[in-house]
Amino acid sequence: MKKIITTGLITGVVLLVLGFGMVYLTVLAFPGLAEQYYNPVFRTGDDRSWLFFVHPFILGLGLAWFWERFKGQFNGWFLLRGLELGLVYVAVAVLPSMWITFSAIDVSLTMILTWLLYGFVQAAVAGILLARLNP
């Protein structure tokens, strides 16, 4: 259990930094996409905004638990194992949630695709890190 918590928290810190970096890169590379966040469907400035910064730690701990439980199913070099974890996470969690989000909320397909890519990058980086920290 200690290994799950330790690797999960380390992964959470890395994902938090990665998230900030990817947000800034997205704004620089796709300013039109960034403007879509001014849509009233997104909440801003309320007392729950701190929850956004907890997300990487929830994901890191969840993936650390998943990794500990199923790491024997992922074979090969640690980079490939991490990428495979990213693909599994996208197939099981991100794709279905993006599908329902796109069908129910007024967001563009471009935004959904960037969220899908972001989810894969997050999970792949977490997977690579977990494969190195907890082989």
Secondary structure, 3 states (H helix, E strand, C coil): CHHHHHHHHHHHHHHHHHHHHHHHHHHHHCHHHHHHHHCCCCCCCCCCCCHHHHHHHHHHHHHHHHHHHHHHHCCCCHHHHHHHHHHHHHHHHHHHHHHHHHHHCCCCHHHHHHHHHHHHHHHHHHHHHHHHHCC
